[in-house]
Structures are given as structure tokens and as C-alpha cells.
């Protein structure tokens, strides 16, 4: 059954049969024409048959060895391609059937399986890379020489420039030290960023993966949760007390016999309503915020804000630029900041609202000509206010809404030599 098929076994049998037939033919010729002559072992016919015999034998075995080597040489080329992660190369089998054909078939099937696995891994890697790029946490990858190999978009906020411009920069030049553990050399960065480190291998090389966690944001979240729990308890107790008090005051107010008593009851009712409104405003910190960000002209925000506060002299910068944000939340933050700015101004209010885009980050600045900040350390502390009738919730709510948009809010005194304060909102912009 293997005589006629295109296999190594059939090829071997055919060559052996051919060799046997040639040898029988040579023996027959030598028997009939060589051995019957004088000196049968030295005549031309006998010697010619022997030489032909040896030549055919050598040629037959050489052909067999060549074909066998050709079969495995093709397999070697395919295996070398697989070693180089190229699974698309497939060698054509010299013998499609038989043992060699089965070997090539299994080898091609293995290449197909490896190619399918590699394509799946490549898709996962691309998806993971896209997710890493969109994360708001800075992620850095250093190679074996501690040179920057990869970073995501959030690294722009860490180094104030795209990571591509810092590629192949050493960790030491970026202010990082890996002994004994990875950390920032600068005390300011070290107090803000927690560095988490792990190693991974890729293509035979070891890489260092660094994940930066903003400790201040984590602490503010924990602080906000603590204040929310406290406000929840206080609000519950105040509401339970205000309800019966308000009811009794309404009844007593109608029974008052003098204007003095009526005025006193009116003041008490007014303060109860104020206290209820105070509790209601602080309850906003417990409400969940849904962020719906999209790109829109910054000019729309500027137009609505200037129309709401026409008493101020406005100077607008960058209003023609596009901005990716939640317009509703941003306007709520800017309205609260503008109110604070107007209350801080004694002369004619002069406000400057500007937008700057740099390195996938948007910076919105609101500058006033007021008296400036006297105690900037306690600005975002609940219940703290420098106003006579302040409640200490406005700035904390602004900070909370800004962080829900994955941004940061800062309040600083003006650094241009003029009196006043500046509110700076930093928002991350998506990669185009």
C-alpha cells in the first residue's frame, strides 16, 4: 500500500526496488557476457558491471539521503520562524503522506494554534494598552537599564510634559530612586505620590512597572467620607428636632399677645428655616454625581457666566478653544467661585477667566482683584468660613465636583504682584 503513495516509506521502497532491479540486470549481463570469456574477473564487461553497480548504489543512497534531509530542512526553517514569533510561515511537505507528511501536518497545526494564540494575546495587549493610556493614575515602565520605556497619559500631570518626550530618560533624572524601594527623591513628590513597584518579563527582558497613587486624593476621599458620616448624623438629629420645634412655634406665633412676642417668634422661625436650609445644603455632599463629559466650545461657558454676573468687568482668554468636560458641573463650580470672588472685591470687580490647553490637560483660571486669601490651608475644611454668615460648604462642594470630573481645584494668591486670588481648575483631556 505504500508503493505508490507520495511518502518517505514509498520513496524508500521504490529506490530499493530500483537498486535491486539494476543489480539483477548487471549480474545477468556479467553472467552471460563476462564470465564466459577468458579471464572472467578482469575483462571489460565484468569491470564495467562492477563500476556501474557501485555508481548506481552510491547514487541511490545519495538521493535517499538528500530527500530525507530536504524533508527535515523544511521543518527546520519553519521551526526557526516559530522561534522568532513568526507563526505564519508554513513549509510545504516534501512527502505529503506517511510519517513525514503526518509530522508536517502536526507542525502546521501547531503553527496555526500558536498564531491564533498570539493574535488573541495581541488583541488583549492592545486593549490593555488602551485602558492603561486612559487611566488617571500615572503608570511608568522602565527597562533593565532603568530607562523610561513606556508611560500613560496621566504622566503628563506628573512631569508637566508628555512621556514621549522623556522616553529613554533614566529614573534618576526623573527624580526616582530604586534603593531600597522605589520612591521620589523630592520630598514634595514623596509626600504626595505613593509608588508601587513590580517586575515582569517580556521577550526575555525584565521590566519595572511603577504605579503612582495620589495620596492626597485618597486622603481627601477618606476625609470626605468621614465628614459625610458626621453630616448624616448631625442632619438626622437636627431634622428630628426642627420638625416639632417649627410646629410648636407656628402655634405659639398665633397666640402671641404683643408685637414684641410676635417679632421674637418670627426671628426664631427664620433661624429654624435657615438651619434647615443649612442642613439641606450640606446634604448635597452625600448625593452621587453622574459625570457626562463631552467636547464643547469654552465660549458657551464664558457667555453664560458673564450674563449671570454683569456687575463684574470680565476679561476672557482662550474662549475660542474646545473643552472636554461636564458643562453642568463646571458651570456650577465656576458660579460658586465667582460668587466668592465678587464678595472678596471691595472696588469694582475685575475678573479674568482664561483657558489654556497643554499636554492633554486643560487649565481654567479665575482671577479677581479682591483682598486675597488670608488662611489658604483651611479653605476646603467643612464648616470653616471667613465670612460673617458663611457656612463653609461652597469651596468644599466645588472641590468635590471638580474631583468627580477627575480634576483638581487650587486656590492661591496672585503671583503677578497685584492683590487678589486665583482659582485654578485642572482637567484631564482625552487623547485625540
C-alpha positions as CSV (number, residue, x, y, z in Angstrom):
1,X,0.0,0.0,0.0
2,X,3.0,2.3,0.4
3,X,4.5,1.6,-3.0
4,X,2.6,4.3,-5.0
5,X,1.8,6.9,-2.4
6,X,3.9,10.1,-2.0
7,X,5.5,9.2,1.3
8,X,9.1,8.7,2.6
9,X,8.3,5.0,3.1
10,X,7.1,4.6,-0.5
11,X,10.1,6.5,-1.8
12,X,12.5,4.3,0.1
13,X,10.9,1.1,-1.1
14,X,10.9,2.3,-4.7
15,X,14.5,3.3,-4.6
16,X,15.4,-0.1,-3.0
17,X,13.4,-1.9,-5.7
18,X,15.1,0.1,-8.4
19,X,18.5,-0.7,-6.9
20,X,17.7,-4.4,-6.7
21,X,16.5,-4.5,-10.3
22,X,19.6,-2.7,-11.6
23,X,21.8,-5.1,-9.6
24,X,20.0,-8.2,-11.0
25,X,20.4,-6.8,-14.5
26,X,24.1,-6.2,-14.0
27,X,24.5,-9.7,-12.6
28,X,22.7,-11.1,-15.6
29,X,24.9,-9.2,-18.0
30,X,28.0,-10.1,-16.2
31,X,27.0,-13.8,-16.1
32,X,26.2,-14.1,-19.7
33,X,28.9,-11.9,-21.3
34,X,31.7,-11.5,-18.7
35,X,32.2,-14.8,-17.0
36,X,32.2,-16.9,-20.2
37,X,35.2,-15.1,-21.6
38,X,38.9,-15.7,-20.8
39,X,39.9,-14.1,-17.5
40,X,36.3,-13.6,-16.4
41,X,37.2,-11.3,-13.5
42,X,39.4,-8.9,-15.5
43,X,37.6,-8.5,-18.7
44,X,35.9,-5.2,-19.7
45,X,32.3,-6.4,-19.2
46,X,32.8,-7.6,-15.7
47,X,34.7,-4.5,-14.6
48,X,32.0,-2.2,-16.3
49,X,29.3,-4.0,-14.4
50,X,31.0,-3.7,-11.1
51,X,31.7,0.0,-11.6
52,X,28.1,0.6,-12.7
53,X,26.9,-1.4,-9.7
54,X,28.9,0.8,-7.3
55,X,27.9,4.0,-9.0
56,X,24.1,3.2,-9.0
57,X,24.3,2.2,-5.3
58,X,26.0,5.4,-4.4
59,X,23.6,7.5,-6.5
60,X,20.6,5.7,-5.0
61,X,21.7,6.2,-1.4
62,X,22.7,9.8,-2.1
63,X,19.2,10.5,-3.5
64,X,17.6,8.9,-0.5
65,X,19.7,10.9,2.0
66,X,19.1,14.1,0.0
67,X,15.3,13.7,0.0
68,X,15.3,12.9,3.7
69,X,17.4,15.9,4.6
70,X,15.2,18.1,2.4
71,X,12.2,17.0,4.3
72,X,13.7,17.9,7.7
73,X,15.4,21.0,6.4
74,X,12.0,22.5,5.5
75,X,10.8,21.6,9.0
76,X,13.9,23.3,10.5
77,X,13.1,26.5,8.6
78,X,9.5,26.6,9.9
79,X,10.7,25.9,13.5
80,X,13.2,28.8,13.2
81,X,10.3,31.1,12.1
82,X,8.3,29.9,15.1
83,X,11.2,30.7,17.4
84,X,11.2,34.2,16.1
85,X,7.4,34.5,16.8
86,X,6.5,34.3,13.1
87,X,3.9,31.6,13.0
88,X,2.6,32.5,9.6
89,X,5.4,30.7,7.8
90,X,4.5,27.1,6.9
91,X,6.8,24.7,4.9
92,X,5.4,22.6,2.1
93,X,6.0,18.9,2.9
94,X,8.3,17.0,0.5
95,X,6.2,13.9,1.2
96,X,2.5,14.8,1.9
97,X,1.7,11.4,3.2
98,X,3.2,8.9,5.6
99,X,5.3,9.6,8.7
100,X,6.9,12.8,7.3
101,X,3.5,14.0,6.0
102,X,1.9,13.5,9.4
103,X,4.8,15.3,11.1
104,X,4.4,18.3,8.8
105,X,0.7,18.3,9.3
106,X,1.1,18.3,13.1
107,X,3.8,21.0,12.8
108,X,1.5,23.2,10.7
109,X,-1.4,22.7,13.1
110,X,0.9,23.7,15.9
111,X,1.8,26.9,14.0
112,X,-1.9,27.7,13.4
113,X,-2.6,27.2,17.1
114,X,0.3,29.4,18.1
115,X,-0.7,32.0,15.6
116,X,-4.3,32.1,16.9
117,X,-3.0,32.4,20.5
118,X,-0.6,35.2,19.5
119,X,-3.4,37.1,17.7
120,X,-5.6,36.8,20.8
121,X,-2.7,37.9,23.1
122,X,-2.1,40.9,20.8
123,X,-5.7,41.9,20.9
124,X,-5.6,41.6,24.7
125,X,-2.4,43.6,24.8
126,X,-3.8,46.4,22.6
127,X,-7.0,46.5,24.8
128,X,-4.9,46.6,27.9
129,X,-2.6,49.3,26.5
130,X,-5.7,51.4,25.6
131,X,-7.0,51.0,29.1
132,X,-3.7,51.9,30.7
133,X,-3.5,55.0,28.5
134,X,-6.9,56.2,29.7
135,X,-6.2,55.6,33.4
136,X,-5.9,58.7,35.6
137,X,-3.2,57.1,37.6
138,X,0.4,57.7,36.3
139,X,2.0,54.4,35.2
140,X,5.7,54.1,34.2
141,X,7.7,51.2,32.7
142,X,11.5,51.1,33.0
143,X,13.7,48.7,31.2
144,X,16.7,46.8,32.6
145,X,18.9,49.9,32.3
146,X,16.3,51.8,34.3
147,X,15.4,53.9,31.3
148,X,11.8,55.0,30.7
149,X,10.2,52.7,28.1
150,X,6.5,53.5,28.4
151,X,4.2,55.8,30.2
152,X,0.5,56.7,30.0
153,X,-1.3,59.9,29.5
154,X,-1.6,60.7,33.2
155,X,2.2,61.1,33.4
156,X,1.8,64.5,31.8
157,X,0.3,65.7,35.1
158,X,3.3,64.2,37.0
159,X,6.1,65.7,34.9
160,X,4.2,68.6,33.1
161,X,5.1,67.2,29.7
162,X,4.2,64.1,27.6
163,X,6.0,60.9,28.5
164,X,7.1,60.5,24.8
165,X,9.5,63.5,25.3
166,X,11.0,61.7,28.3
167,X,11.5,58.3,26.6
168,X,14.9,56.6,27.4
169,X,15.4,59.1,30.3
170,X,16.9,57.4,33.4
171,X,14.9,57.1,36.5
172,X,17.4,59.2,38.4
173,X,16.9,62.1,36.1
174,X,13.1,61.8,36.6
175,X,13.7,62.2,40.4
176,X,13.2,58.5,41.2
177,X,15.4,56.2,43.3
178,X,15.1,52.4,43.4
179,X,17.1,51.8,46.5
180,X,16.0,50.3,48.8
181,X,12.5,50.7,47.4
182,X,11.2,52.8,44.6
183,X,10.4,56.4,45.8
184,X,10.7,60.0,44.8
185,X,13.8,61.9,45.9
186,X,11.9,65.1,46.2
187,X,10.1,65.4,49.5
188,X,7.2,67.3,48.0
189,X,6.5,64.5,45.4
190,X,7.2,61.8,48.1
191,X,4.5,63.3,50.3
192,X,2.0,63.3,47.5
193,X,2.8,60.2,45.5
194,X,2.9,56.6,46.7
195,X,5.0,54.4,44.3
196,X,4.0,50.7,43.9
197,X,6.6,48.5,42.1
198,X,6.5,45.1,40.4
199,X,8.6,43.3,37.8
200,X,7.5,41.5,34.6
201,X,9.3,39.7,31.8
202,X,8.7,40.3,28.1
203,X,10.7,38.8,25.2
204,X,13.4,37.7,27.6
205,X,13.9,41.1,29.2
206,X,12.9,42.3,32.7
207,X,10.9,45.5,33.1
208,X,10.0,47.6,36.1
209,X,6.3,48.6,36.4
210,X,5.6,51.6,38.6
211,X,2.1,52.7,39.6
212,X,1.8,56.2,41.2
213,X,-1.0,56.7,43.6
214,X,-2.0,60.3,44.6
215,X,-2.1,60.0,48.4
216,X,-3.8,63.4,48.7
217,X,-6.8,62.4,46.7
218,X,-7.1,59.2,48.7
219,X,-6.9,61.1,52.0
220,X,-9.4,63.6,50.8
221,X,-11.8,60.8,49.8
222,X,-11.4,59.3,53.3
223,X,-11.8,62.7,54.9
224,X,-14.9,63.4,52.8
225,X,-16.5,60.1,53.8
226,X,-15.8,60.9,57.4
227,X,-17.5,64.3,57.0
228,X,-20.4,62.7,55.2
229,X,-21.0,60.3,58.1
230,X,-20.8,63.2,60.6
231,X,-23.1,65.4,58.5
232,X,-25.5,62.5,58.1
233,X,-25.8,62.1,61.9
234,X,-26.0,65.8,62.6
235,X,-28.6,66.3,59.8
236,X,-30.7,63.5,61.2
237,X,-30.7,64.9,64.7
238,X,-31.3,68.5,63.6
239,X,-34.3,67.5,61.4
240,X,-35.8,65.4,64.2
241,X,-35.5,68.4,66.5
242,X,-36.6,71.1,64.0
243,X,-39.8,69.4,63.0
244,X,-41.6,69.6,66.4
245,X,-40.0,73.0,67.2
246,X,-41.3,74.5,64.0
247,X,-44.7,73.1,64.6
248,X,-44.9,74.5,68.1
249,X,-43.6,77.9,67.0
250,X,-46.3,78.2,64.4
251,X,-49.0,77.6,67.0
252,X,-47.4,79.9,69.6
253,X,-46.9,82.7,67.0
254,X,-50.7,82.9,66.5
255,X,-51.2,83.1,70.3
256,X,-48.8,85.9,70.8
257,X,-50.4,88.9,72.6
258,X,-47.8,91.5,71.8
259,X,-45.8,92.7,68.8
260,X,-42.6,92.0,70.7
261,X,-43.5,88.4,71.2
262,X,-44.6,88.1,67.5
263,X,-41.3,89.6,66.4
264,X,-39.4,87.1,68.6
265,X,-41.3,84.2,67.2
266,X,-40.6,85.4,63.7
267,X,-36.9,85.5,64.4
268,X,-36.9,82.0,65.8
269,X,-38.9,80.7,62.8
270,X,-36.5,82.4,60.4
271,X,-33.5,80.9,62.2
272,X,-35.1,77.4,62.1
273,X,-35.7,77.8,58.4
274,X,-32.1,78.9,57.9
275,X,-30.9,75.9,59.9
276,X,-33.0,73.6,57.8
277,X,-31.6,75.1,54.6
278,X,-28.1,74.8,56.1
279,X,-28.6,71.1,56.6
280,X,-30.1,70.7,53.2
281,X,-27.0,72.3,51.5
282,X,-24.6,70.1,53.3
283,X,-26.6,67.0,52.3
284,X,-25.5,67.7,48.7
285,X,-22.1,66.2,49.6
286,X,-23.8,62.9,50.1
287,X,-25.5,62.8,46.7
288,X,-23.9,60.8,43.9
289,X,-22.7,62.8,40.9
290,X,-23.1,61.5,37.4
291,X,-20.5,63.0,35.1
292,X,-21.5,63.4,31.4
293,X,-18.4,64.8,29.7
294,X,-18.3,65.9,26.0
295,X,-16.4,68.4,23.9
296,X,-17.9,71.9,23.5
297,X,-16.6,75.4,22.9
298,X,-15.4,77.1,26.1
299,X,-17.1,80.2,24.8
300,X,-20.6,78.8,25.8
301,X,-19.4,78.6,29.4
302,X,-18.0,82.1,29.3
303,X,-21.2,83.6,27.8
304,X,-23.5,82.1,30.5
305,X,-21.1,83.1,33.3
306,X,-20.7,86.7,32.2
307,X,-24.5,87.0,31.7
308,X,-25.1,85.8,35.2
309,X,-22.7,88.4,36.8
310,X,-22.9,91.5,34.6
311,X,-21.7,93.7,37.5
312,X,-18.2,92.5,37.1
313,X,-15.7,93.7,34.4
314,X,-14.8,90.5,32.6
315,X,-11.6,89.7,30.7
316,X,-11.8,86.5,28.7
317,X,-8.9,84.5,27.4
318,X,-9.0,81.3,25.3
319,X,-12.7,81.3,24.9
320,X,-12.4,80.0,21.3
321,X,-10.7,76.8,22.5
322,X,-12.6,73.5,22.7
323,X,-13.0,71.9,26.2
324,X,-13.9,68.3,27.1
325,X,-15.9,68.4,30.3
326,X,-19.2,68.1,32.0
327,X,-20.6,71.6,31.3
328,X,-23.2,71.5,34.0
329,X,-20.8,70.6,36.8
330,X,-18.2,73.0,35.6
331,X,-20.6,75.9,35.5
332,X,-21.8,75.1,39.0
333,X,-18.2,75.2,40.2
334,X,-17.5,78.5,38.4
335,X,-20.7,80.1,39.7
336,X,-19.7,79.3,43.3
337,X,-16.1,80.6,42.7
338,X,-17.4,83.7,41.0
339,X,-19.7,84.5,43.9
340,X,-16.8,84.2,46.3
341,X,-14.6,86.4,44.1
342,X,-17.3,89.1,43.9
343,X,-17.8,89.1,47.7
344,X,-14.0,89.5,48.1
345,X,-13.9,92.6,45.9
346,X,-14.4,96.0,47.6
347,X,-13.8,98.1,44.5
348,X,-15.3,97.4,41.0
349,X,-14.8,93.7,40.5
350,X,-12.4,92.8,37.7
351,X,-12.4,89.1,36.9
352,X,-10.3,87.3,34.4
353,X,-11.4,83.9,33.1
354,X,-8.9,82.0,31.0
355,X,-8.5,78.6,29.4
356,X,-5.1,77.0,28.4
357,X,-4.6,73.6,26.8
358,X,-1.2,71.9,27.2
359,X,-0.1,68.2,27.1
360,X,-3.7,66.8,27.2
361,X,-4.6,69.0,30.2
362,X,-6.9,71.9,30.4
363,X,-6.2,74.7,32.9
364,X,-9.1,77.1,33.8
365,X,-8.1,80.1,35.8
366,X,-10.5,82.6,37.5
367,X,-8.6,85.7,38.9
368,X,-10.1,88.5,40.9
369,X,-8.9,91.8,42.4
370,X,-10.1,91.2,45.9
371,X,-8.3,91.1,49.2
372,X,-6.7,87.7,48.6
373,X,-6.5,84.6,50.8
374,X,-5.7,85.0,54.5
375,X,-5.7,81.4,55.5
376,X,-5.3,79.1,52.4
377,X,-4.7,75.9,54.5
378,X,-8.3,75.7,55.8
379,X,-10.2,76.6,52.6
380,X,-11.6,73.2,52.0
381,X,-12.3,72.3,55.6
382,X,-16.1,71.8,56.2
383,X,-17.8,74.4,58.4
384,X,-14.8,76.7,58.1
385,X,-15.5,80.2,56.5
386,X,-14.0,83.7,56.7
387,X,-17.4,85.2,56.0
388,X,-19.6,86.5,58.8
389,X,-22.6,84.5,57.6
390,X,-20.6,81.8,55.8
391,X,-21.4,78.1,56.1
392,X,-18.1,76.6,54.9
393,X,-19.7,74.4,52.2
394,X,-19.1,76.3,48.9
395,X,-15.5,75.6,48.4
396,X,-15.7,72.0,49.7
397,X,-18.6,71.4,47.2
398,X,-16.5,72.9,44.4
399,X,-13.6,70.7,45.2
400,X,-15.9,67.6,45.4
401,X,-17.4,68.3,42.0
402,X,-14.0,69.0,40.4
403,X,-12.6,65.7,41.6
404,X,-15.7,63.9,40.3
405,X,-14.6,65.2,36.9
406,X,-11.1,63.7,37.5
407,X,-9.8,67.2,38.0
408,X,-8.1,69.3,40.7
409,X,-9.0,72.7,42.3
410,X,-6.5,75.0,43.8
411,X,-6.9,78.5,45.4
412,X,-3.8,80.7,45.6
413,X,-3.0,84.3,45.9
414,X,-2.0,86.1,42.8
415,X,1.7,85.9,41.9
416,X,1.8,88.8,39.4
417,X,2.3,91.5,42.1
418,X,-1.4,92.5,42.2
419,X,-3.8,92.0,45.1
420,X,-6.3,89.2,44.7
421,X,-6.7,85.5,44.5
422,X,-6.8,82.9,41.7
423,X,-8.8,79.7,41.4
424,X,-7.2,77.1,39.1
425,X,-9.1,74.1,37.8
426,X,-7.1,71.4,36.1
427,X,-9.0,68.9,33.9
428,X,-7.5,66.0,32.0
429,X,-8.3,66.0,28.3
430,X,-8.7,62.7,26.3
431,X,-6.1,61.7,23.8
432,X,-7.2,62.6,20.2
